[in-house]
Amino acid sequence: TKGGYSHFMLKEIMDQPESIYNSMRGRLVFDEGIAKLGGLQGFEDRILNSRRILISACGTSWHAGLVGEYMLEQFAEIPVEVDYASEFRYRNPIVTKDDTVIFISQSGETADTLAALKEAKKKGALCLGICNVVGSSIARESHAGVYIHAGPEIGVASTKAFTSQLVVLSLITLLLARRKSMSLEEGREVITELQSLPEKVEKILKQNSLIEELAEKYLLAKNFLYLGRGYNFPVALEGALKMKEISYIHAEGYPAAEMKHGPIALIDYDMPVIFIATKDFVYDKVVSNIQEVKARKGRIIAIVNEDDTQIEKMVNHVIRVPKTHSILTPILTVIPLQLLAYHVAVKKGLNVDQPRNLAKSVTVE
Ligand code: F6R
């Protein structure tokens, strides 16, 4: 049921403190600063010794894969490539028994992802599944894997599955990274930050009415541009996807620095720009990108950290999120963007839970 909410999507967004907790429950070992993932037991060495890790998925799950790439390369120190499942399977990908391929799928039934899995398996790679639906085809076909335990996701637009996929990817990263150069201290820090996520998500959700007011202001926009760098680049893509699929407003996500290579030509008063600008190693760069948009009269909504004082002076609106470990940032920054897309769609009178032309699980190729 919708638990008193007007739509499944809103319920699922609001569920996230709990669904995020469920994805990590029983999987954290603070003393050792590691994650314990029963579904990967016995496969750890093979993953660690892989020549590279490939991640294959579609849609929102592909965005989670992009975040996974940043996490795994930075901390597990293994080369990672992320591929659309539909491209992977028709490209004759060079995959061997020395590779690990991770398939991410909420439903576990997406036809393109399943076909890519069969292909990679045929080529001898170690195939891991990150699925939500227990006993689904992708979960059954893969050699090993981790369930995200987000609970049933009914709204067609994926929300809580995305944040849970990111939790599980961070757990896999922790597991591998602690066998590489991540210190016990940093491992414990990641765990402490994971444990405080539900509370931090709760704080973001409390800004629901502020985000609803913003939705009212930008309802008539024909286009939105979403910009972020580093860990927030995939969040820009995901924010834009949420907006297009349920509100039918054209939206594009870009790495903020790519703006000057083309999309900057689009910027004017009628093109709201959403920056995801939390304090991390690319913060100063993002601030200069914000200046470039401002100079062209673009209206800006920025997702910033709670203690940020610099950006609010430069933009039209800020939405504040708590600080966390860099690899967990997207779990927080995506939430305001889910709410924004939701409120825009509701205000436009659209069928939020079942947008036109879309199905919850895409079982055709
Ligand atoms: C976006 C959305 C889709 C799915 C995609 C993959 O909100 O729901 O883009 O993410 O169809 O689905 P799964 O994860 O079930 O393989």
Residues whose N, C-alpha, C, O or C-beta is under 5 A from the ligand:
A	BS01	F6R	C58 G59 T60 S61 I104 S105 Q106 S107 G108 T110 V156 A157 S158 K360 V362
